[in-house]
Amino acid sequence: MDPVEKDLRERLAKVGRQIWAEKLTHGASGNISARIPGTNKCIIKPSGYSFGDLEPHHFIVVDIETRKVLEGKEKPSIETPFHTRLYKQWPEAGGVVHVHPQYCTILSILEEEIIPMGIEIFEAPALAKGIPVSKFAPPGTDELADNLVESMKDHVAALMPHHGLTTIGKTIEEAAVNAKMAEFLAKLHYEVMLVGKPRPLRADLKKTLIDRAKQRGLLV
């Protein structure tokens, strides 16, 4: 196996287990993938596997243009369409995380856009651009892929109504950090709504965060 692909498989399995440990998803729900650098292929979690059980050999390789399985005998994730579409829309993207964390899912049901707030957002400064809500479509459909990709034209994270969260990054690790921070922000947003109205970051701080994301070489 190519050393680059081997390394990516190991990193995907590690990130998947970390996501499981942080309770960002449950059961076999959710999926993660990573683009193989310099190719038009990505490695993606197959259908039916829990994040907590992932091993490097479980992942399959898919052609980003055709969605055809190139390596592996497992059934590809039903959400492969939006993974491949996000890679086509964001040439610099190297990783995609889709999970069903509690507070992101609550806000997605309310169709409540997450307002970036709180100093902790410095951990994932690209999220200062906001976390919109895409239009609803059934899981696994091209319509869902269309809606999600549209909502993420200028954002590295988006909520999916009644469904959960999707994030991207230059690496799978960056995408995972964005997912973890998005859930933190969703919980903060939810709790602020219990006592008042969420207030967004000041425009100058938002600009500082976005500039910082660019300086750090993050996807933004």
Wavefront OBJ file of the C-alpha trace (Angstrom):
o trace
v 0.000 0.000 0.000
v 1.160 3.511 -0.796
v 2.707 5.119 2.348
v 0.526 8.230 1.981
v -2.664 6.172 1.854
v -1.486 4.028 4.765
v -0.842 7.132 6.868
v -4.241 8.606 5.988
v -6.033 5.405 6.952
v -4.288 5.387 10.322
v -5.113 9.039 10.931
v -8.752 8.551 9.948
v -9.107 5.625 12.343
v -7.494 7.636 15.157
v -9.691 10.682 14.543
v -12.779 8.477 14.328
v -12.057 6.938 17.715
v -11.433 10.399 19.213
v -14.758 11.633 17.845
v -16.449 8.613 19.422
v -14.732 9.202 22.766
v -15.880 12.826 22.751
v -19.472 11.638 22.134
v -19.914 13.648 18.957
v -21.798 10.749 17.411
v -23.369 7.421 18.367
v -24.066 3.980 16.945
v -22.976 3.704 13.331
v -24.151 7.218 12.486
v -21.911 9.788 10.846
v -18.985 9.489 8.467
v -15.490 10.842 7.898
v -13.205 11.015 4.887
v -9.850 12.347 3.736
v -8.646 13.344 0.289
v -5.537 11.491 -0.917
v -3.136 14.368 -1.737
v -2.320 14.853 -5.393
v -5.130 12.571 -6.565
v -8.821 12.701 -7.365
v -9.564 10.061 -4.716
v -10.717 10.080 -1.121
v -10.734 7.514 1.678
v -14.097 7.259 3.422
v -15.726 5.365 6.278
v -17.953 2.552 4.965
v -21.580 2.151 5.940
v -22.461 0.320 9.155
v -19.280 0.920 11.159
v -19.174 2.668 14.528
v -16.549 5.402 14.865
v -15.349 3.686 18.011
v -14.531 0.460 16.160
v -12.718 1.933 13.171
v -9.459 0.357 12.041
v -7.314 1.515 9.091
v -8.312 -1.409 6.861
v -12.039 -0.673 7.214
v -11.929 2.433 4.999
v -12.650 2.329 1.285
v -11.261 4.462 -1.542
v -13.703 6.360 -3.754
v -13.229 8.348 -6.952
v -14.217 11.960 -6.219
v -15.596 12.549 -9.723
v -17.558 9.330 -10.255
v -18.085 8.146 -6.617
v -16.993 4.715 -7.832
v -15.396 2.468 -5.208
v -11.774 1.899 -6.230
v -10.553 -0.075 -3.206
v -12.429 -2.081 -0.609
v -15.399 -4.415 -0.578
v -17.554 -2.615 1.988
v -20.625 -0.577 1.094
v -19.767 3.133 0.828
v -21.430 5.605 3.177
v -24.781 6.830 1.869
v -23.450 10.362 2.355
v -20.569 9.849 -0.086
v -22.229 12.337 -2.509
v -21.741 15.349 -0.265
v -18.209 14.321 0.730
v -17.117 14.193 -2.906
v -18.995 17.388 -3.754
v -17.303 19.271 -0.914
v -13.882 18.172 -2.162
v -14.765 19.456 -5.621
v -16.022 22.776 -4.235
v -13.059 23.240 -1.869
v -9.857 22.155 -3.688
v -7.821 22.807 -0.534
v -10.044 20.648 1.668
v -8.333 17.500 2.901
v -10.895 16.165 5.366
v -14.659 16.021 5.954
v -16.417 15.154 9.229
v -20.152 14.474 9.482
v -21.542 13.749 12.952
v -24.759 13.927 14.980
v -23.790 15.701 18.224
v -26.581 16.530 20.665
v -26.631 20.325 20.684
v -25.893 20.760 16.990
v -28.783 18.401 16.288
v -31.101 20.340 18.625
v -30.310 23.611 16.849
v -30.612 21.934 13.450
v -34.158 20.850 14.361
v -34.952 24.442 15.307
v -33.186 25.556 12.103
v -31.290 27.951 14.351
v -27.991 29.150 12.882
v -25.157 28.920 15.397
v -23.904 32.382 16.305
v -20.138 32.396 16.949
v -19.485 33.773 20.430
v -17.164 33.285 23.370
v -13.377 33.422 23.541
v -13.020 29.649 23.070
v -13.663 30.107 19.350
v -9.978 31.043 19.043
v -9.371 27.271 18.940
v -11.180 27.089 15.587
v -11.101 30.681 14.275
v -12.510 29.878 10.823
v -15.868 29.265 12.522
v -16.081 33.016 13.140
v -17.569 33.227 9.646
v -20.636 31.495 11.086
v -22.337 28.106 11.023
v -25.390 28.266 8.749
v -28.260 25.821 8.396
v -28.733 24.098 5.053
v -32.128 23.333 3.541
v -33.695 20.014 4.477
v -33.437 16.949 2.247
v -33.588 13.206 3.035
v -30.306 11.509 4.029
v -28.218 10.044 1.233
v -29.852 12.054 -1.558
v -28.289 14.245 -4.205
v -30.682 16.967 -3.035
v -29.102 16.826 0.423
v -25.652 17.094 -1.164
v -26.808 20.067 -3.255
v -28.243 21.855 -0.225
v -25.255 21.218 2.029
v -22.666 22.219 -0.553
v -24.605 25.420 -1.271
v -24.668 26.341 2.425
v -20.922 25.687 2.717
v -19.779 27.835 -0.198
v -18.177 30.273 2.238
v -18.238 28.289 5.479
v -16.274 25.389 6.916
v -19.249 24.083 8.906
v -23.012 23.799 8.514
v -25.993 22.279 10.289
v -28.347 19.927 8.479
v -32.009 20.084 9.599
v -32.981 17.133 11.835
v -29.654 15.553 10.921
v -26.535 16.989 12.498
v -23.326 18.746 11.528
v -20.755 18.681 8.732
v -17.317 20.321 8.851
v -14.288 20.501 6.593
v -10.612 21.336 7.017
v -7.306 21.179 5.202
v -6.705 17.966 7.143
v -8.998 15.440 8.791
v -7.658 16.617 12.144
v -8.622 20.221 11.359
v -12.100 19.136 10.287
v -12.446 17.255 13.596
v -11.389 20.312 15.621
v -14.009 22.340 13.748
v -16.641 19.718 14.600
v -15.694 19.653 18.280
v -15.773 23.447 18.524
v -19.046 23.665 16.574
v -20.677 21.414 19.177
v -19.216 23.558 21.978
v -20.649 26.671 20.303
v -24.017 24.947 19.786
v -24.205 24.105 23.501
v -23.221 27.665 24.414
v -25.825 29.055 22.006
v -28.514 26.769 23.458
v -27.683 27.753 27.043
v -27.570 31.472 26.236
v -31.055 31.164 24.694
v -32.308 29.915 28.079
v -31.534 33.282 29.669
v -31.444 35.764 26.810
v -30.667 36.435 23.170
v -27.328 35.253 21.730
v -25.134 38.170 20.729
v -22.607 37.747 17.914
v -18.946 38.626 18.070
v -17.983 42.230 17.385
v -17.072 42.819 13.744
v -13.467 43.691 14.583
v -12.997 40.499 16.627
v -14.577 38.436 13.851
v -12.084 39.926 11.377
v -9.206 39.218 13.777
v -10.273 35.577 14.031
v -10.601 35.119 10.280
v -7.194 36.751 9.751
v -5.738 34.444 12.403
v -7.208 31.407 10.628
v -5.509 32.511 7.401
v -2.204 33.136 9.189
v -2.344 29.638 10.688
v -2.922 28.157 7.239
v -6.385 26.881 8.113
v -9.189 26.401 5.640
v -11.280 29.575 5.730
l 1 2 3 4 5 6 7 8 9 10 11 12 13 14 15 16 17 18 19 20 21 22 23 24 25 26 27 28 29 30 31 32 33 34 35 36 37 38 39 40 41 42 43 44 45 46 47 48 49 50 51 52 53 54 55 56 57 58 59 60 61 62 63 64 65 66 67 68 69 70 71 72 73 74 75 76 77 78 79 80 81 82 83 84 85 86 87 88 89 90 91 92 93 94 95 96 97 98 99 100 101 102 103 104 105 106 107 108 109 110 111 112 113 114 115 116 117 118 119 120 121 122 123 124 125 126 127 128 129 130 131 132 133 134 135 136 137 138 139 140 141 142 143 144 145 146 147 148 149 150 151 152 153 154 155 156 157 158 159 160 161 162 163 164 165 166 167 168 169 170 171 172 173 174 175 176 177 178 179 180 181 182 183 184 185 186 187 188 189 190 191 192 193 194 195 196 197 198 199 200 201 202 203 204 205 206 207 208 209 210 211 212 213 214 215 216 217 218 219 220
